[in-house]
Amino acid sequence: MTEDKNEIGGKMTSIRNILNSSSEGFVLCNSKGEITYFNQMGSEMIKKISGYTISSGDIFNYIVPEYARDSFNTSFQNAVEGKPVETERIVKTGNNESLMYLVKYFPVCDGEGKNSYVCISAKDVTEEKHLKDVVNLHREISEKLPGLNTIESALKFILDLAIDKTGMDSGGIYLRNEVTDSFELIVHRGLSENFAGNTKVVKKGDKKWDSIMNGEQIIKQHWEYESNPDDILLKENLKLVVTTPVKYGDEVIMSINIASRTQNYFPENSKELLNIIGFEASKAIHTILTEEKLNQALKKLSKSENSK
């Protein structure tokens, strides 16, 4: 019997050594959710997600925010019943960084073959997911954008892409008018008609016009304007507004404006995705505008010849 215990103890030590050197975080709990073991990465993971240093006690106390505990409990109970679970979870760190974790729950048997423990593993797949998002974004743009041959259809596609890929909920695209040099709102989504009507033109000489022509991405957060009760962004209940001027060559030809009523921060990964959309859009929009000018010139020429 002593040899059996020593053998079991040796196996557990070996397993723990393997887990401690793993790039994944591991936390082992009994069926009641009481923590019995965690590796270094598991400790760092819990600290990053919850802000707390893990020790012992109930694993549920480390699951934040509280509304996430229901889904966690469901997955945990499935594992207790012998059904492994794999899920992805987006978490917000203390500095408002969004991280994506691949979380697995799987049952662990005791010496009698009963599912007495649950092992929870978590791996940060944020960068991996972002790389996939970048590849998929390039593919989606290259497959769909060239087939759109009108300004409105192309801009609508670009706006939908910009909103959906960055997790925002509203926005509009302004196109530069070569005659007046103003920026005109061509398409919008998720905005009230009153707001769209009041912001439909950005005239040359306006402060906003100067900002767009500067060509730099502008991010406005609600605390920058919430002290002014008459601010139009505040009245629209927009907490975050991102303005991205789009250049073709050295000239700004349009501005992609997206906003959110729930988000407070715009993460770096979203900035990169939005910049990719802007870069790809500039070539397509310039091509469509050039073709429209050519068609208009041909129509004028044809009309002139027919009138002779």
C-alpha positions as CSV (number, residue, x, y, z in Angstrom):
1,M,0.0,0.0,0.0
2,T,2.9,2.3,0.8
3,E,4.4,1.7,-2.6
4,D,1.1,2.5,-4.2
5,K,0.9,5.9,-2.4
6,N,4.5,6.6,-3.3
7,E,3.8,5.8,-6.9
8,I,0.7,8.0,-6.9
9,G,2.6,10.8,-5.2
10,G,5.4,10.5,-7.8
11,K,2.9,10.7,-10.6
12,M,1.3,13.8,-9.1
13,T,4.6,15.4,-8.7
14,S,5.5,14.7,-12.3
15,I,2.1,16.0,-13.5
16,R,2.6,19.2,-11.5
17,N,6.0,19.7,-12.9
18,I,4.6,19.4,-16.4
19,L,1.8,21.8,-15.6
20,N,4.2,24.3,-14.0
21,S,6.2,24.5,-17.2
22,S,3.1,24.8,-19.4
23,S,2.3,28.1,-21.3
24,E,-1.4,27.5,-20.3
25,G,-2.9,28.4,-17.0
26,F,-4.3,25.5,-15.0
27,V,-6.5,25.5,-11.9
28,L,-7.6,22.2,-10.3
29,C,-10.7,22.2,-8.1
30,N,-12.8,19.6,-6.3
31,S,-16.4,19.1,-7.4
32,K,-17.5,21.8,-4.9
33,G,-15.3,24.4,-6.7
34,E,-12.6,24.5,-3.9
35,I,-9.2,25.2,-5.3
36,T,-6.7,22.3,-4.7
37,Y,-3.9,23.3,-7.1
38,F,-2.9,25.9,-9.6
39,N,0.3,26.4,-11.7
40,Q,2.2,29.7,-12.2
41,M,0.4,30.6,-15.4
42,G,-2.9,29.9,-13.7
43,S,-2.0,32.3,-10.9
44,E,-0.9,35.0,-13.4
45,M,-4.1,34.4,-15.4
46,I,-6.4,34.9,-12.4
47,K,-4.4,38.0,-11.3
48,K,-4.8,39.5,-14.8
49,I,-8.5,38.8,-15.1
50,S,-9.7,39.5,-11.6
51,G,-7.0,41.6,-10.1
52,Y,-6.8,39.2,-7.2
53,T,-3.9,36.9,-6.1
54,I,-5.1,33.4,-6.2
55,S,-4.6,31.2,-3.0
56,S,-7.3,28.8,-2.0
57,G,-11.0,28.9,-1.4
58,D,-13.8,28.9,-3.9
59,I,-12.9,29.4,-7.6
60,F,-16.2,31.2,-8.2
61,N,-14.9,34.2,-6.1
62,Y,-12.3,34.8,-8.7
63,I,-14.7,34.9,-11.6
64,V,-15.4,38.5,-12.6
65,P,-17.6,40.3,-13.5
66,E,-20.4,38.6,-11.5
67,Y,-22.6,38.0,-14.6
68,A,-19.9,35.7,-16.0
69,R,-20.4,33.3,-13.1
70,D,-23.5,31.7,-14.4
71,S,-21.9,30.6,-17.7
72,F,-18.8,29.5,-15.7
73,N,-20.9,27.5,-13.3
74,T,-22.7,25.8,-16.2
75,S,-19.4,24.7,-17.8
76,F,-18.1,23.6,-14.4
77,Q,-21.1,21.5,-13.6
78,N,-20.9,19.8,-17.0
79,A,-17.3,18.9,-16.3
80,V,-18.3,17.5,-12.9
81,E,-20.9,15.3,-14.8
82,G,-18.1,14.0,-17.0
83,K,-18.8,16.3,-20.0
84,P,-15.7,18.3,-21.1
85,V,-16.4,21.9,-22.2
86,E,-14.4,24.2,-24.5
87,T,-15.3,27.9,-24.8
88,E,-13.8,31.3,-25.7
89,R,-14.1,34.2,-23.3
90,I,-13.3,37.9,-23.8
91,V,-12.1,39.5,-20.6
92,K,-11.3,43.1,-19.7
93,T,-8.2,43.6,-17.6
94,G,-7.7,46.3,-15.0
95,N,-6.2,48.7,-17.7
96,N,-9.2,48.1,-20.0
97,E,-7.4,45.8,-22.4
98,S,-9.5,43.2,-24.1
99,L,-8.1,39.7,-24.0
100,M,-9.4,36.5,-25.6
101,Y,-9.0,33.2,-23.7
102,L,-9.6,29.7,-24.8
103,V,-11.0,28.0,-21.7
104,K,-11.4,24.3,-21.2
105,Y,-13.1,22.4,-18.4
106,F,-12.5,18.7,-18.1
107,P,-13.3,16.1,-15.5
108,V,-10.5,14.5,-13.4
109,C,-11.2,11.1,-11.7
110,D,-10.1,10.2,-8.2
111,G,-8.6,6.8,-7.2
112,E,-12.1,5.2,-7.4
113,G,-12.8,6.4,-10.9
114,K,-15.3,9.1,-9.8
115,N,-15.3,12.6,-11.3
116,S,-14.2,14.3,-8.1
117,Y,-12.2,17.1,-9.6
118,V,-12.4,19.6,-12.5
119,C,-9.3,20.9,-14.2
120,I,-9.7,24.3,-15.8
121,S,-7.2,25.4,-18.4
122,A,-7.0,28.8,-20.1
123,K,-4.7,30.0,-22.9
124,D,-4.4,33.6,-24.1
125,V,-5.3,33.4,-27.8
126,T,-5.6,37.2,-28.3
127,E,-2.8,37.6,-30.7
128,E,-3.6,34.3,-32.5
129,K,-7.2,35.5,-33.0
130,H,-6.2,38.9,-34.1
131,L,-3.9,37.4,-36.8
132,K,-6.8,35.3,-38.0
133,D,-9.1,38.4,-38.0
134,V,-6.5,40.3,-40.1
135,V,-6.2,37.4,-42.7
136,N,-10.0,37.0,-42.8
137,L,-10.5,40.8,-43.2
138,H,-8.1,41.0,-46.2
139,R,-9.9,38.0,-47.8
140,E,-13.4,39.5,-47.2
141,I,-12.4,42.8,-48.7
142,S,-10.6,41.3,-51.7
143,E,-13.6,39.1,-52.5
144,K,-16.4,41.6,-52.1
145,L,-15.3,45.2,-52.5
146,P,-14.1,44.9,-56.2
147,G,-17.6,43.7,-57.2
148,L,-19.3,46.9,-55.9
149,N,-19.4,49.5,-58.6
150,T,-21.4,52.4,-57.1
151,I,-20.2,54.8,-54.4
152,E,-23.1,54.2,-52.0
153,S,-22.9,50.3,-52.2
154,A,-19.1,50.4,-51.7
155,L,-19.3,52.9,-48.8
156,K,-22.1,50.9,-47.1
157,F,-20.0,47.8,-47.3
158,I,-17.0,49.6,-45.9
159,L,-19.0,51.2,-43.0
160,D,-20.6,47.8,-42.1
161,L,-17.2,46.2,-42.1
162,A,-15.7,49.0,-39.9
163,I,-18.5,48.8,-37.4
164,D,-18.7,45.0,-37.2
165,K,-15.0,44.2,-37.1
166,T,-14.3,46.7,-34.3
167,G,-17.3,45.9,-32.1
168,M,-18.8,49.4,-32.4
169,D,-22.5,50.0,-33.0
170,S,-22.9,53.1,-35.2
171,G,-21.2,55.4,-37.7
172,G,-21.1,57.2,-41.0
173,I,-18.7,57.9,-43.9
174,Y,-18.0,61.3,-45.2
175,L,-16.8,61.7,-48.8
176,R,-14.9,64.8,-49.9
177,N,-16.7,66.9,-52.5
178,E,-14.1,68.1,-55.0
179,V,-16.1,71.2,-56.0
180,T,-16.9,72.6,-52.5
181,D,-14.0,70.9,-50.7
182,S,-16.5,69.9,-48.0
183,F,-17.0,66.4,-46.5
184,E,-20.5,65.1,-47.0
185,L,-22.2,62.3,-45.1
186,I,-23.1,59.7,-47.7
187,V,-24.0,56.6,-45.7
188,H,-24.7,56.1,-42.0
189,R,-25.9,53.4,-39.6
190,G,-27.2,53.3,-36.1
191,L,-27.5,57.1,-35.9
192,S,-30.7,59.1,-35.4
193,E,-32.0,61.0,-38.4
194,N,-31.7,64.2,-36.3
195,F,-28.0,63.6,-35.6
196,A,-27.3,62.6,-39.2
197,G,-29.1,65.8,-40.4
198,N,-27.2,68.0,-38.1
199,T,-23.8,66.5,-39.1
200,K,-24.3,65.9,-42.8
201,V,-21.7,68.4,-44.0
202,V,-18.3,69.3,-42.6
203,K,-17.5,72.6,-44.3
204,K,-14.0,73.8,-45.3
205,G,-12.6,75.9,-42.5
206,D,-14.5,74.2,-39.7
207,K,-12.4,72.8,-36.9
208,K,-13.5,69.3,-37.7
209,W,-12.6,69.8,-41.3
210,D,-9.1,70.9,-40.3
211,S,-8.8,67.7,-38.1
212,I,-9.8,65.4,-40.9
213,M,-7.5,67.1,-43.4
214,N,-4.6,66.6,-40.9
215,G,-5.0,62.9,-41.8
216,E,-4.5,61.5,-38.2
217,Q,-7.0,59.2,-36.5
218,I,-8.9,61.0,-33.8
219,I,-10.4,59.2,-30.8
220,K,-12.9,61.1,-28.6
221,Q,-14.1,59.6,-25.2
222,H,-17.2,60.8,-23.5
223,W,-15.5,62.5,-20.6
224,E,-14.0,64.9,-23.1
225,Y,-17.5,66.4,-23.9
226,E,-19.9,65.3,-21.2
227,S,-19.4,68.5,-19.2
228,N,-21.2,70.3,-22.1
229,P,-25.0,69.4,-22.0
230,D,-25.5,70.8,-25.5
231,D,-22.8,68.7,-27.1
232,I,-24.3,66.8,-30.0
233,L,-22.3,63.6,-29.3
234,L,-23.6,63.6,-25.7
235,K,-27.2,64.1,-26.9
236,E,-26.7,61.1,-29.2
237,N,-25.5,59.1,-26.1
238,L,-22.2,58.3,-27.9
239,K,-19.5,57.2,-25.4
240,L,-16.7,56.7,-27.9
241,V,-16.1,58.2,-31.3
242,V,-13.3,57.3,-33.7
243,T,-12.6,59.4,-36.8
244,T,-10.3,57.9,-39.4
245,P,-9.3,60.0,-42.4
246,V,-8.6,58.0,-45.5
247,K,-6.0,59.1,-48.0
248,Y,-5.4,58.2,-51.6
249,G,-1.8,59.2,-52.2
250,D,-1.3,62.4,-50.3
251,E,-5.0,63.5,-50.5
252,V,-7.7,62.9,-47.9
253,I,-10.7,61.6,-49.9
254,M,-13.0,60.5,-47.2
255,S,-13.5,59.9,-43.4
256,I,-14.7,56.8,-41.7
257,N,-16.4,57.7,-38.5
258,I,-17.5,55.0,-36.1
259,A,-19.0,55.2,-32.6
260,S,-20.2,53.2,-29.6
261,R,-22.8,53.8,-27.0
262,T,-21.3,51.1,-24.7
263,Q,-17.5,51.1,-25.2
264,N,-15.2,53.5,-23.5
265,Y,-11.9,52.5,-25.1
266,F,-10.7,51.6,-28.6
267,P,-8.1,48.8,-28.4
268,E,-5.0,48.6,-30.5
269,N,-6.2,45.6,-32.4
270,S,-9.3,47.4,-33.5
271,K,-7.2,50.4,-34.6
272,E,-5.2,48.1,-36.8
273,L,-8.3,46.5,-38.4
274,L,-9.8,49.9,-39.0
275,N,-6.6,51.1,-40.7
276,I,-6.6,48.1,-43.0
277,I,-10.1,48.8,-44.0
278,G,-9.3,52.4,-44.7
279,F,-6.2,51.5,-46.8
280,E,-8.1,49.0,-48.9
281,A,-11.1,51.3,-49.2
282,S,-9.0,54.2,-50.5
283,K,-8.0,52.3,-53.7
284,A,-11.5,51.0,-54.4
285,I,-13.3,54.4,-53.8
286,H,-10.7,56.2,-55.9
287,T,-11.3,53.7,-58.7
288,I,-15.1,54.1,-58.6
289,L,-14.8,57.9,-58.5
290,T,-12.5,57.9,-61.5
291,E,-14.9,55.6,-63.4
292,E,-17.8,57.8,-62.5
293,K,-16.0,60.9,-63.8
294,L,-15.1,59.1,-67.0
295,N,-18.7,58.0,-67.6
296,Q,-19.9,61.5,-66.9
297,A,-17.4,62.9,-69.4
298,L,-18.4,60.4,-72.0
299,K,-22.1,61.2,-71.5
300,K,-21.4,64.9,-72.0
301,L,-19.3,64.2,-75.1
302,S,-22.1,62.0,-76.5
303,K,-24.8,64.6,-75.7
304,S,-22.6,67.3,-77.4
305,E,-22.2,65.2,-80.5
306,N,-25.9,64.4,-80.7
307,S,-26.8,68.0,-80.5
308,K,-24.7,68.9,-83.6
